Amino acid sequence: MSSVDHAWLATCPKGLEQLLAQELLALGAESTKETVAAVHFVGTRELAYRACLWSRLANRVLMPLHNFSLDEEDQLYQECLDIPWEEHFSHEQTIAIDFIGTSRLVDNTMYGSQRVKDAVVDRIRREEGERPNVDTKNPDIRIQVRQHKGQVTVSLDISGESLHRRGYRSGQGSAPIKENLAAALLMRCKWPEMMKNGAALLDPMCGSATLIIEGAMMAADIAPGLLRERYGFTDWKQHDQELWQSILDEAEQRKVAGLEALDLDFRGYDANPRVLEFATLNIEKAGLDEHIRLAHKPIDQFGKATADYGLLLTNPPYGERLGDLDGLVPVYQKLGAVLQKNFQGWKAAVFTGNVELGRETDLTPTKQYQLFNGTIPCKLLVFEDLTSRSEKIEQRLNKPAPAQELTEGAKMVFNRLVKNQRKLNGWLNKTGVSCYRVYDADIPEYSVAVDIYEDSVHVQEYLPPNTIDDKVARERFAEVKQAVKEFAKDARGHIHYKERRRQKGDSQYERFNEGPSDTITVFEGNAQFEANLSDYLDTGLFLDHRPVRRMVSELAKGKSLLNLFCYTAAVSVQAALGGAKRTLSIDMSNTYLDWAQRNYDLNNISAKNHHLLRADCLKWLETDGEQFDVIFLDPPTFSNSKKMDSILDVQRDHGDLIRNSMAKLAPDGVLIFSNNFRKFKMDELVARQFNAENITPQTLDMDFERNPRIHNVWRITRRSTFG
């Protein structure tokens, strides 16, 4: 089929369809047809391979196998059964089904995926006598099924993992833009034409350096997919390895030649030195460390441009990213001032989710492009006329942003934040901890917890007692906001404020925020976790349990772990990375288990030995089954969830919980029991029946030593028996 034309489909972020169609034509497509977030194109298998390797804009490349009208539900199974899957893979390969879209007949994507999977494995079993296994994370073959307006299209995904994942991103600051969106911004700014004329490229707020890296890869003629180790076609029966190798060899030769000829000025700056550490790693992994310069520099410290001609492209913070809109106005004003005063002769472009902030640059865009950063509608503002107003700009550049006078209460909170941070700095530098608590109701009248998550700040107000007037509580919280805003004025991430309320039933699982999510990747030792700072009351990572996770990881090395009430399974992640032989993590919440799966995916944890199970822990403990070497039991203080058959009160019920858990414990095993009830007292019968040691002091890192009642943790083992 190498020289035979075939119909293909390339998907992309919404708003990039026109650019992607142009790119595919340049790669050799005979024809293209744009649709929402995708482009149909016609060409040979060689073209499809080149699209996977060379497309800077596509998310996926699909090979449509079958299209049909869905008139009755059973038709989905039969139509998929009739596809000759044996021509594409064998029973020895693993598969995954991505089912997209709902209809009246198939209104659940999980059900649709299951029916397609049944058809595929039944077909292979009929033809080969054995069935293929399913691997949803790292399959050999990925199949996409999309239903839309009564039509179903079944395709083979030959790209595999999304093509925007180039393979160079080793770390990130807050909310980075994806690589293919960065490439699109550069194309809209005409960077491919500018680089041929010797232009420089600069990003004054570069974050993880995605824009600079993508621009340098274009200039060096580096295929964006060269760092990827595998594609969706790698294990395809019809894969032409000889053809693919020739395409790879050609790309490698072009890269070598491109880097040798590269003589442009690439510079990235940021006010946050930690983000620049991530940027440095990314640049090194991309093989561009000899061509891109990074420096720690706030926007208002920029002098004259280092080149006469170039493109300044940046994605400044917007929305809540530095706390609130008022705090961002000076950032955009400084940017506009620097552009007008120091970058005459350059082209500039600002990618922002807030056009009102864009206007604060005091520049008129020559062109505007509507794009999306994830689900957030954004605009790329392109400025080709950086008109100088030197006297006015000089005043603005040298005039500090008007500071809001702190109240006496805000000053107290601010001073305590600074004092606590100063005390923690040595420990933070020594341990590498980047998510920690900096304030925990240290001043009782200002009863909040302030946590740092990488570059972002999470402020959680504790529920004021009934004796505190609502107006007083609101005024105090406003002072806290004032103090935190001043404390975090140089932070690049969001500031999120949450007010704690008594939980009722499933309220802990409900969304706290209806706006755009702020989900970031955070680091703890060798592990990565998804933290959601905006949507729920809790973020997905209990910071006070950091030492507990280390402890359980050590205990479970080479052993089996049962994680009950697992939440987002952070304990299991650390245990798996620490060498646990197998883990089982149980929770009732679909929300948390889906979150746990994403944490597993972030850390490349295989489902083969590390399982997630949705179940009522109370009922599951009553069943017979295998035993575990280590058990982590961390029940909620109180729960009357509709999904549970009974109400859980940890003080009342912990005795039975512990006894039932001990029945699942191997003879020489260890149970770590934790809870957050501040007045907790251990059941006397448990203390007599087992060895129960309160190890809470051993489970408090420096950031929680000020609040030793944040949790209590017990190490429980069986008593020795002598015959």
C-alpha positions as CSV (number, residue, x, y, z in Angstrom):
1,M,0.0,0.0,0.0
2,S,3.1,2.3,0.2
3,S,2.4,3.9,-3.2
4,V,-1.4,3.5,-3.1
5,D,-3.5,6.5,-2.1
6,H,-5.6,6.3,1.0
7,A,-8.0,8.6,2.9
8,W,-6.6,9.8,6.2
9,L,-7.7,12.1,9.0
10,A,-5.5,14.4,11.1
11,T,-6.9,15.9,14.2
12,C,-5.8,19.1,15.8
13,P,-6.8,21.7,18.4
14,K,-9.8,23.9,17.4
15,G,-8.7,26.9,15.4
16,L,-5.6,25.2,13.7
17,E,-7.5,23.5,10.9
18,Q,-6.4,26.0,8.1
19,L,-2.7,25.9,9.2
20,L,-2.8,22.1,9.4
21,A,-4.3,21.8,5.9
22,Q,-1.5,24.0,4.5
23,E,1.1,21.9,6.4
24,L,-0.3,18.6,5.0
25,L,-0.3,20.0,1.5
26,A,3.4,21.0,1.9
27,L,4.1,17.5,3.1
28,G,2.7,16.1,-0.1
29,A,-1.1,15.6,0.4
30,E,-3.0,15.4,-2.9
31,S,-6.1,17.1,-1.4
32,T,-7.4,18.3,2.0
33,K,-10.8,19.1,3.5
34,E,-11.1,21.0,6.7
35,T,-13.7,20.1,9.4
36,V,-14.0,21.1,13.0
37,A,-10.7,20.2,14.8
38,A,-9.6,17.9,12.0
39,V,-8.4,17.8,8.4
40,H,-9.2,15.0,5.9
41,F,-6.4,14.3,3.4
42,V,-5.5,11.9,0.7
43,G,-2.1,10.4,0.1
44,T,0.1,7.4,0.4
45,R,1.3,5.6,3.5
46,E,4.6,7.4,3.1
47,L,2.7,10.7,3.5
48,A,1.0,9.4,6.6
49,Y,4.4,8.4,8.1
50,R,5.7,11.9,7.2
51,A,2.7,13.5,8.8
52,C,3.4,11.6,12.0
53,L,7.0,12.6,12.1
54,W,6.9,16.1,10.6
55,S,3.5,17.6,11.5
56,R,4.0,20.4,14.1
57,L,0.3,20.9,14.4
58,A,-1.6,17.6,14.4
59,N,-2.7,15.7,17.5
60,R,-3.3,12.4,15.8
61,V,-3.2,10.8,12.4
62,L,-6.1,8.3,11.8
63,M,-6.6,5.7,9.1
64,P,-10.4,5.3,8.6
65,L,-11.4,1.7,8.1
66,H,-15.2,1.8,8.0
67,N,-18.0,4.3,8.0
68,F,-21.7,3.4,8.6
69,S,-25.1,4.8,9.7
70,L,-26.1,3.6,13.1
71,D,-29.8,2.7,12.9
72,E,-30.0,0.2,15.7
73,E,-27.8,-0.6,18.8
74,D,-26.8,-4.1,17.8
75,Q,-25.5,-2.8,14.5
76,L,-22.4,-1.3,16.3
77,Y,-21.2,-4.8,17.2
78,Q,-22.0,-6.4,13.9
79,E,-20.4,-3.7,11.7
80,C,-17.2,-3.8,13.8
81,L,-17.2,-7.6,13.7
82,D,-17.2,-7.5,9.9
83,I,-14.0,-5.4,9.7
84,P,-11.0,-7.7,8.8
85,W,-9.0,-6.9,12.0
86,E,-6.7,-9.8,11.3
87,E,-5.2,-7.8,8.5
88,H,-4.0,-5.2,10.9
89,F,-2.9,-7.1,14.1
90,S,-2.8,-10.5,15.7
91,H,-4.0,-12.0,19.0
92,E,-0.5,-11.5,20.4
93,Q,-0.8,-7.7,20.4
94,T,-2.6,-5.5,22.9
95,I,-5.4,-3.2,21.9
96,A,-7.3,-0.1,23.3
97,I,-10.6,1.4,22.1
98,D,-11.2,5.2,22.2
99,F,-14.9,5.7,21.8
100,I,-16.0,9.3,21.2
101,G,-19.5,10.8,21.0
102,T,-22.9,9.7,22.1
103,S,-26.3,9.2,20.4
104,R,-29.8,8.0,21.3
105,L,-28.8,4.4,20.5
106,V,-25.4,4.5,22.2
107,D,-25.5,7.1,24.9
108,N,-22.5,5.9,27.0
109,T,-19.0,5.9,25.7
110,M,-17.8,3.2,28.1
111,Y,-20.6,0.9,26.8
112,G,-19.8,1.8,23.2
113,S,-16.1,1.0,23.8
114,Q,-17.1,-2.3,25.4
115,R,-19.3,-3.4,22.4
116,V,-16.5,-2.5,19.9
117,K,-14.0,-4.3,22.0
118,D,-16.2,-7.4,22.1
119,A,-16.5,-7.3,18.3
120,V,-12.8,-6.9,17.8
121,V,-11.7,-9.7,20.1
122,D,-14.5,-12.0,18.8
123,R,-13.3,-11.5,15.3
124,I,-9.6,-12.2,16.1
125,R,-10.6,-15.2,18.2
126,R,-12.7,-16.6,15.3
127,E,-9.8,-16.1,12.8
128,E,-6.9,-17.1,15.0
129,G,-8.3,-19.2,17.9
130,E,-7.1,-16.8,20.6
131,R,-8.1,-13.2,21.6
132,P,-5.9,-10.1,22.1
133,N,-5.6,-8.5,25.5
134,V,-6.6,-5.0,26.3
135,D,-4.1,-2.4,27.5
136,T,-5.7,1.0,27.9
137,K,-2.4,2.8,28.7
138,N,0.2,1.5,26.3
139,P,-1.5,-0.6,23.7
140,D,0.2,-2.0,20.6
141,I,-2.8,-1.0,18.5
142,R,-5.2,1.9,19.3
143,I,-8.6,2.0,17.6
144,Q,-10.8,5.1,17.5
145,V,-14.5,5.0,17.0
146,R,-16.4,8.3,16.6
147,Q,-20.1,8.7,16.3
148,H,-21.6,12.0,15.1
149,K,-25.1,12.7,13.8
150,G,-25.9,9.1,13.3
151,Q,-22.7,8.3,11.5
152,V,-20.0,6.0,13.0
153,T,-16.4,6.1,11.7
154,V,-14.0,3.3,12.8
155,S,-10.3,4.2,12.4
156,L,-6.8,2.9,13.2
157,D,-4.8,5.4,15.2
158,I,-1.4,5.3,13.5
159,S,0.1,8.1,15.7
160,G,-0.3,6.4,19.0
161,E,0.3,8.9,21.8
162,S,-0.8,12.5,20.9
163,L,1.7,14.0,18.5
164,H,1.9,17.2,20.5
165,R,4.1,15.2,23.0
166,R,7.4,15.7,21.3
167,G,9.4,14.0,24.0
168,Y,11.5,16.9,25.3
169,R,9.3,18.2,28.1
170,S,10.7,16.9,31.3
171,G,9.1,19.4,33.6
172,Q,6.8,22.4,33.5
173,G,5.7,25.5,35.2
174,S,2.1,26.4,35.7
175,A,-0.3,25.7,32.8
176,P,2.1,25.6,29.9
177,I,0.8,25.7,26.3
178,K,1.0,22.5,24.3
179,E,3.8,22.1,21.8
180,N,1.5,22.1,18.7
181,L,-0.3,25.3,19.9
182,A,3.1,26.9,20.4
183,A,4.0,26.0,16.8
184,A,0.7,27.4,15.6
185,L,1.4,30.7,17.3
186,L,4.8,30.9,15.6
187,M,3.3,30.2,12.2
188,R,0.6,32.8,12.7
189,C,3.4,35.3,13.4
190,K,5.1,34.3,10.2
191,W,8.2,33.0,12.0
192,P,9.1,30.5,9.3
193,E,9.5,33.4,6.9
194,M,11.2,35.7,9.4
195,M,13.8,33.0,10.4
196,K,15.0,32.8,6.8
197,N,15.8,36.5,7.0
198,G,18.0,36.1,10.1
199,A,15.4,37.2,12.7
200,A,16.0,36.7,16.5
201,L,13.4,35.0,18.7
202,L,12.7,36.1,22.2
203,D,10.2,35.2,24.9
204,P,10.4,37.5,28.0
205,M,8.1,35.3,30.1
206,C,9.2,31.9,28.7
207,G,8.0,29.5,31.4
208,S,9.1,26.0,30.3
209,A,10.5,27.5,27.1
210,T,8.0,25.8,24.7
211,L,7.7,28.7,22.3
212,I,11.5,29.2,22.1
213,I,12.1,25.4,21.6
214,E,9.5,25.1,18.9
215,G,10.9,28.1,17.1
216,A,14.4,26.8,17.2
217,M,13.3,23.4,16.0
218,M,11.7,25.0,13.0
219,A,14.8,27.0,12.3
220,A,17.1,24.0,12.6
221,D,14.8,21.9,10.4
222,I,14.3,19.3,13.2
223,A,11.3,17.0,12.8
224,P,9.1,17.4,15.8
225,G,8.6,13.6,16.2
226,L,12.3,12.6,16.2
227,L,12.5,12.1,19.9
228,R,9.5,9.8,20.1
229,E,10.4,6.1,20.5
230,R,7.2,4.6,19.1
231,Y,4.1,5.4,17.1
232,G,0.8,3.7,16.6
233,F,2.0,2.0,13.5
234,T,5.1,0.4,15.1
235,D,3.2,-2.9,15.8
236,W,0.8,-2.6,12.8
237,K,0.9,-5.7,10.6
238,Q,1.1,-3.6,7.4
239,H,3.9,-1.4,8.8
240,D,6.7,-0.9,6.3
241,Q,9.8,-0.7,8.5
242,E,12.1,-0.1,5.5
243,L,10.1,2.8,4.3
244,W,9.9,4.3,7.8
245,Q,13.6,3.9,8.5
246,S,14.4,5.8,5.3
247,I,12.1,8.6,6.4
248,L,13.8,8.7,9.8
249,D,17.3,8.6,8.3
250,E,16.4,11.5,6.1
251,A,15.1,13.5,9.1
252,E,18.3,12.8,11.1
253,Q,20.4,14.1,8.2
254,R,18.3,17.2,7.9
255,K,18.6,17.8,11.7
256,V,22.4,17.5,11.6
257,A,22.7,19.9,8.7
258,G,20.1,22.3,10.2
259,L,21.9,22.5,13.5
260,E,25.3,23.1,11.8
261,A,23.8,26.0,9.8
262,L,21.8,27.4,12.7
263,D,23.0,30.9,13.5
264,L,20.1,32.8,15.0
265,D,19.6,34.4,18.4
266,F,17.2,32.5,20.7
267,R,16.5,33.9,24.2
268,G,14.2,33.1,27.0
269,Y,13.7,35.0,30.2
270,D,11.5,34.6,33.2
271,A,11.0,36.2,36.7
272,N,10.8,32.8,38.3
273,P,14.1,30.9,38.6
274,R,12.5,27.6,39.4
275,V,10.6,27.6,36.1
276,L,13.9,28.2,34.3
277,E,15.2,25.0,35.8
278,F,12.5,23.1,34.0
279,A,13.2,25.1,30.8
280,T,16.9,24.2,30.9
281,L,16.0,20.5,31.2
282,N,13.6,20.8,28.2
283,I,16.2,22.6,26.1
284,E,18.9,20.0,26.9
285,K,16.6,17.1,26.0
286,A,15.6,18.8,22.7
287,G,19.4,19.0,21.9
288,L,19.3,22.8,21.7
289,D,21.3,23.8,24.7
290,E,24.1,25.3,22.5
291,H,21.6,27.5,20.7
292,I,19.1,28.9,23.3
293,R,20.1,31.3,26.1
294,L,18.1,31.5,29.3
295,A,18.3,34.2,32.0
296,H,16.4,35.2,35.1
297,K,15.0,38.7,34.4
298,P,11.7,40.4,35.3
299,I,10.0,42.2,32.4
300,D,10.7,45.7,33.7
301,Q,14.5,45.1,33.7
302,F,14.7,44.7,29.9
303,G,17.1,47.0,28.1
304,K,17.6,47.5,24.4
305,A,17.0,44.5,22.1
306,T,20.2,42.5,21.4
307,A,19.3,42.3,17.6
308,D,17.9,44.8,15.1
309,Y,15.2,42.5,13.8
310,G,13.3,39.7,15.4
311,L,10.1,38.3,16.9
312,L,9.1,38.8,20.5
313,L,6.4,36.2,21.3
314,T,5.0,35.6,24.7
315,N,2.2,34.0,26.7
316,P,1.9,36.3,29.8
317,P,-0.2,35.3,32.8
318,Y,-3.9,36.1,32.5
319,G,-7.1,35.5,34.6
320,E,-6.3,34.4,38.1
321,R,-2.7,33.3,37.2
322,L,-1.2,35.9,39.5
323,G,-4.2,36.3,41.8
324,D,-6.6,38.7,40.2
325,L,-7.0,41.1,37.3
326,D,-5.8,44.2,39.0
327,G,-2.4,42.6,39.8
328,L,-1.9,41.8,36.2
329,V,-2.5,45.2,34.7
330,P,1.0,46.4,35.6
331,V,2.5,43.3,33.9
332,Y,0.9,44.1,30.6
333,Q,1.7,47.8,31.0
334,K,5.4,47.1,31.6
335,L,5.4,44.7,28.6
336,G,3.9,47.4,26.4
337,A,6.4,50.0,27.7
338,V,9.4,47.7,27.1
339,L,8.2,46.9,23.5
340,Q,7.7,50.6,22.6
341,K,10.9,51.8,24.1
342,N,13.4,49.0,23.3
343,F,12.1,46.9,20.4
344,Q,11.6,49.2,17.5
345,G,12.0,47.3,14.2
346,W,10.7,44.1,15.8
347,K,7.4,42.2,15.5
348,A,5.7,41.4,18.7
349,A,2.9,39.1,19.6
350,V,1.0,38.4,22.8
351,F,-1.1,35.3,23.4
352,T,-3.7,36.0,26.1
353,G,-7.0,34.7,27.4
354,N,-8.0,38.2,28.4
355,V,-8.2,40.8,25.6
356,E,-8.8,43.6,28.2
357,L,-5.4,42.9,29.6
358,G,-3.9,42.9,26.1
359,R,-5.2,46.4,25.6
360,E,-3.0,47.5,28.6
361,T,0.1,47.2,26.3
362,D,-1.0,50.5,24.8
363,L,-0.4,49.0,21.3
364,T,-2.8,48.4,18.5
365,P,-2.7,44.9,17.0
366,T,-2.1,44.6,13.3
367,K,-3.8,41.2,13.3
368,Q,-5.8,39.1,15.8
369,Y,-6.3,35.3,15.7
370,Q,-8.9,33.4,17.7
371,L,-7.4,30.2,19.3
372,F,-7.9,28.0,22.3
373,N,-5.5,27.1,25.1
374,G,-7.2,23.8,26.1
375,T,-10.8,24.9,26.6
376,I,-10.0,28.5,27.3
377,P,-10.7,30.9,24.3
378,C,-7.7,33.1,23.7
379,K,-6.4,35.6,21.2
380,L,-3.1,36.0,19.5
381,L,-2.5,39.8,19.2
382,V,0.2,40.5,16.6
383,F,1.9,44.0,16.6
384,E,3.9,45.0,13.6
385,D,4.0,48.8,14.6
386,L,5.7,49.3,17.9
387,T,5.2,53.1,17.8
388,S,7.6,54.9,20.2
389,R,6.2,57.3,22.8
390,S,9.5,57.6,24.6
391,E,8.7,60.3,27.2
392,K,5.4,58.7,28.2
393,I,6.9,55.2,28.2
394,E,9.9,56.3,30.2
395,Q,7.5,57.6,32.9
396,R,5.5,54.4,32.9
397,L,8.6,52.1,32.9
398,N,10.2,53.9,35.8
399,K,7.0,54.4,37.8
400,P,6.3,51.5,40.2
401,A,2.9,50.0,40.2
402,P,0.6,51.7,42.7
403,A,0.7,49.6,45.9
404,Q,-2.4,49.0,48.0
405,E,-1.7,50.0,51.6
406,L,-2.0,46.9,53.8
407,T,-4.3,47.0,56.8
408,E,-2.8,46.3,60.2
409,G,-4.3,42.8,60.1
410,A,-3.0,42.1,56.6
411,K,0.5,43.3,57.7
412,M,0.5,40.8,60.6
413,V,-0.4,37.9,58.2
414,F,2.1,39.1,55.6
415,N,4.9,39.3,58.2
416,R,4.0,35.8,59.5
417,L,4.1,34.4,55.9
418,V,7.5,35.9,55.3
419,K,8.8,34.7,58.6
420,N,7.5,31.1,58.1
421,Q,8.9,31.0,54.5
422,R,12.3,32.2,55.7
423,K,12.3,29.4,58.3
424,L,11.4,26.8,55.7
425,N,13.8,27.8,53.0
426,G,16.8,25.8,54.2
427,W,14.7,22.7,54.6
428,L,13.1,23.2,51.2
429,N,16.5,23.6,49.5
430,K,17.8,20.5,51.3
431,T,14.8,18.2,50.5
432,G,13.7,19.5,47.2
433,V,10.1,19.7,48.5
434,S,8.1,22.1,46.2
435,C,4.6,21.6,47.6
436,Y,4.3,22.7,51.2
437,R,2.3,24.5,53.9
438,V,3.6,28.0,54.7
439,Y,0.8,29.1,57.1
440,D,-1.8,27.2,59.2
441,A,-3.9,29.5,61.3
442,D,-0.7,30.7,63.0
443,I,-2.6,33.8,64.0
444,P,-5.9,32.4,65.3
445,E,-8.0,35.3,64.2
446,Y,-6.9,34.7,60.6
447,S,-7.8,31.0,60.4
448,V,-6.7,29.8,57.0
449,A,-4.2,27.4,55.5
450,V,-1.8,28.7,52.9
451,D,-0.2,26.0,50.7
452,I,2.4,26.4,47.9
453,Y,2.0,24.1,44.9
454,E,5.1,24.6,42.7
455,D,4.4,28.1,41.4
456,S,0.8,28.4,42.6
457,V,-0.8,29.3,45.9
458,H,-3.8,27.6,47.5
459,V,-5.6,29.4,50.3
460,Q,-8.2,27.5,52.3
461,E,-10.4,29.3,54.9
462,Y,-11.4,27.3,57.9
463,L,-15.1,27.5,58.8
464,P,-15.4,30.3,61.4
465,P,-17.1,29.4,64.7
466,N,-20.6,30.5,65.3
467,T,-19.3,33.1,67.8
468,I,-17.7,35.1,64.9
469,D,-19.9,37.5,63.1
470,D,-20.2,36.9,59.4
471,K,-19.1,40.5,58.6
472,V,-16.0,40.2,60.8
473,A,-15.1,36.8,59.1
474,R,-15.4,38.3,55.7
475,E,-13.3,41.3,56.6
476,R,-10.6,39.1,58.0
477,F,-10.6,36.9,54.9
478,A,-10.3,40.0,52.8
479,E,-7.2,41.0,54.8
480,V,-5.8,37.5,54.3
481,K,-6.2,37.9,50.5
482,Q,-4.4,41.2,50.7
483,A,-1.5,39.7,52.6
484,V,-1.2,36.6,50.3
485,K,-1.4,38.8,47.2
486,E,1.5,40.9,48.5
487,F,3.4,37.7,49.6
488,A,3.0,36.0,46.3
489,K,3.4,39.1,44.0
490,D,6.3,37.5,42.1
491,A,4.6,34.1,41.8
492,R,3.8,32.9,38.2
493,G,1.0,30.6,39.1
494,H,-2.6,31.1,40.2
495,I,-3.8,32.1,43.6
496,H,-6.9,30.1,44.6
497,Y,-9.1,31.0,47.6
498,K,-11.5,28.4,49.1
499,E,-13.9,28.6,52.0
500,R,-14.3,25.4,53.9
501,R,-17.9,24.3,54.8
502,R,-19.1,21.3,56.7
503,Q,-19.4,18.4,54.2
504,K,-22.7,16.7,53.6
505,G,-22.8,13.3,52.0
506,D,-21.1,13.4,48.6
507,S,-20.3,17.2,48.8
508,Q,-16.6,16.4,49.0
509,Y,-16.8,15.0,45.5
510,E,-18.7,17.9,44.0
511,R,-17.1,20.6,41.9
512,F,-16.1,23.7,43.8
513,N,-15.6,25.8,40.8
514,E,-17.6,26.3,37.6
515,G,-14.9,28.2,35.7
516,P,-11.8,26.9,33.8
517,S,-9.9,24.3,35.8
518,D,-6.4,24.9,37.0
519,T,-4.8,21.5,36.9
520,I,-1.0,21.3,37.2
521,T,1.6,18.6,37.6
522,V,3.5,18.7,40.9
523,F,6.5,16.8,42.0
524,E,7.3,14.8,45.2
525,G,10.6,12.9,45.1
526,N,10.5,10.8,42.0
527,A,6.8,11.0,41.7
528,Q,4.5,13.3,39.7
529,F,0.9,14.0,40.7
530,E,-2.0,15.9,39.2
531,A,-3.1,18.7,41.5
532,N,-6.4,20.4,40.8
533,L,-6.3,23.8,42.6
534,S,-9.6,25.1,41.4
535,D,-12.4,22.5,41.1
536,Y,-12.7,20.7,44.4
537,L,-12.3,21.5,48.1
538,D,-9.2,19.3,48.3
539,T,-6.4,19.4,45.6
540,G,-5.8,15.7,45.2
541,L,-2.6,15.6,47.3
542,F,-2.7,15.7,51.1
543,L,0.5,17.6,51.9
544,D,0.6,16.5,55.5
545,H,0.9,12.9,54.4
546,R,4.2,13.4,52.7
547,P,6.2,11.6,55.4
548,V,3.5,8.8,55.5
549,R,3.9,8.2,51.8
550,R,7.6,7.9,52.3
551,M,7.1,5.5,55.2
552,V,4.6,3.3,53.4
553,S,6.9,3.2,50.3
554,E,9.8,1.9,52.4
555,L,7.6,-0.7,54.1
556,A,6.1,-1.9,50.8
557,K,9.4,-2.3,48.9
558,G,9.3,-5.8,47.4
559,K,6.0,-6.5,49.1
560,S,2.3,-6.2,48.5
561,L,0.2,-3.1,49.5
562,L,-3.5,-2.6,50.2
563,N,-4.5,1.0,50.1
564,L,-8.0,1.5,51.6
565,F,-10.0,4.7,51.1
566,C,-7.2,5.5,48.6
567,Y,-8.4,8.9,47.4
568,T,-6.2,9.7,44.4
569,A,-3.8,6.8,45.2
570,A,-0.8,9.0,45.9
571,V,0.4,6.5,48.5
572,S,0.2,3.7,46.0
573,V,2.1,5.7,43.4
574,Q,5.0,6.3,45.8
575,A,4.9,2.6,46.8
576,A,4.9,1.4,43.2
577,L,7.8,3.7,42.3
578,G,9.6,2.6,45.5
579,G,9.5,-1.1,44.4
580,A,6.3,-2.5,45.7
581,K,5.6,-5.9,44.1
582,R,1.9,-5.2,43.7
583,T,-0.7,-2.8,45.0
584,L,-4.5,-2.7,45.3
585,S,-6.1,0.7,45.9
586,I,-9.8,0.9,46.7
587,D,-12.2,3.9,46.9
588,M,-15.9,4.5,46.3
589,S,-15.5,7.6,44.2
590,N,-15.3,7.4,40.4
591,T,-13.9,10.9,40.4
592,Y,-11.0,9.9,42.6
593,L,-10.3,6.6,40.9
594,D,-10.2,8.4,37.5
595,W,-7.8,10.9,39.1
596,A,-5.7,8.0,40.5
597,Q,-5.5,6.5,37.0
598,R,-4.1,9.8,35.7
599,N,-1.5,9.7,38.5
600,Y,-0.6,6.2,37.4
601,D,-0.3,7.4,33.8
602,L,1.9,10.3,34.8
603,N,4.3,7.9,36.5
604,N,4.1,5.1,33.9
605,I,2.7,2.6,36.5
606,S,1.5,-0.6,34.9
607,A,-2.0,-1.9,35.6
608,K,-0.6,-5.4,35.5
609,N,0.6,-5.3,39.1
610,H,-1.0,-2.1,40.4
611,H,-4.8,-2.2,40.4
612,L,-7.6,0.3,41.2
613,L,-10.9,-1.0,42.4
614,R,-14.2,0.9,43.0
615,A,-15.8,-0.6,46.1
616,D,-17.3,0.2,49.5
617,C,-14.2,-0.4,51.7
618,L,-16.5,-1.4,54.6
619,K,-18.2,-4.1,52.7
620,W,-15.1,-5.2,50.8
621,L,-13.3,-5.8,54.1
622,E,-16.0,-8.3,55.1
623,T,-15.3,-10.5,52.1
624,D,-12.7,-13.4,52.1
625,G,-9.7,-12.9,50.0
626,E,-5.9,-12.5,49.7
627,Q,-3.7,-11.0,52.4
628,F,-1.3,-8.1,52.1
629,D,2.1,-7.4,53.6
630,V,1.3,-3.7,54.2
631,I,-2.0,-2.1,54.6
632,F,-2.6,1.7,54.6
633,L,-6.0,2.6,56.2
634,D,-6.9,6.3,56.0
635,P,-10.7,6.6,56.4
636,P,-12.6,9.9,56.3
637,T,-13.5,11.4,59.7
638,F,-17.1,11.2,58.8
639,S,-19.0,10.0,55.7
640,N,-22.7,9.5,54.9
641,S,-22.2,9.1,51.2
642,K,-25.2,7.9,49.2
643,K,-22.9,5.2,47.7
644,M,-22.2,3.6,51.0
645,D,-24.7,1.4,52.8
646,S,-23.9,2.8,56.2
647,I,-22.7,6.0,57.9
648,L,-19.0,6.0,58.8
649,D,-17.8,7.8,62.0
650,V,-14.1,7.2,62.4
651,Q,-14.1,7.6,66.2
652,R,-17.0,5.2,66.6
653,D,-16.1,2.7,63.9
654,H,-12.3,2.6,63.8
655,G,-12.1,-0.5,66.0
656,D,-14.1,-2.7,63.6
657,L,-12.3,-1.1,60.7
658,I,-8.9,-2.0,62.1
659,R,-9.9,-5.5,63.1
660,N,-11.3,-6.2,59.7
661,S,-8.2,-4.8,58.0
662,M,-6.0,-6.9,60.3
663,A,-7.8,-10.0,58.9
664,K,-6.4,-9.0,55.5
665,L,-2.8,-8.5,56.9
666,A,-0.1,-11.2,56.3
667,P,1.3,-12.7,59.6
668,D,4.3,-10.4,59.7
669,G,2.6,-7.5,58.1
670,V,2.2,-3.9,59.1
671,L,-0.9,-1.8,59.2
672,I,-0.5,2.0,59.0
673,F,-3.7,3.6,60.3
674,S,-4.3,7.4,59.8
675,N,-7.1,9.8,60.4
676,N,-7.7,13.5,60.8
677,F,-10.0,13.6,63.8
678,R,-8.4,16.0,66.2
679,K,-9.9,14.5,69.3
680,F,-9.2,10.9,68.3
681,K,-8.7,8.2,71.0
682,M,-7.6,4.7,70.1
683,D,-10.1,1.9,70.9
684,E,-8.9,0.2,74.1
685,L,-9.8,-3.3,72.8
686,V,-7.6,-2.6,69.7
687,A,-4.8,-1.5,71.9
688,R,-5.0,-4.8,73.9
689,Q,-5.6,-7.1,70.9
690,F,-2.7,-5.7,68.8
691,N,0.6,-3.8,69.1
692,A,-0.7,-0.3,68.4
693,E,2.0,2.5,68.4
694,N,1.2,6.1,68.0
695,I,3.9,7.3,65.5
696,T,2.4,10.7,64.7
697,P,5.5,12.7,65.7
698,Q,7.5,10.7,63.1
699,T,5.0,11.7,60.4
700,L,5.3,15.5,60.6
701,D,7.6,17.3,58.2
702,M,8.9,20.7,59.1
703,D,6.1,22.6,57.4
704,F,3.5,20.8,59.7
705,E,5.4,20.8,63.0
706,R,3.5,24.0,64.0
707,N,0.2,21.9,63.9
708,P,1.0,18.5,65.5
709,R,-2.8,17.6,65.5
710,I,-3.1,17.9,61.7
711,H,-3.4,14.1,61.7
712,N,-2.6,11.1,63.9
713,V,-1.0,8.0,62.6
714,W,-0.6,4.5,64.2
715,R,1.6,1.5,63.4
716,I,-0.3,-1.7,64.1
717,T,1.0,-5.2,64.1
718,R,0.0,-8.6,65.5
719,R,1.1,-9.5,69.0
720,S,3.7,-12.3,69.1
721,T,2.3,-15.7,70.2
722,F,4.4,-18.4,71.7
723,G,3.3,-22.0,71.9
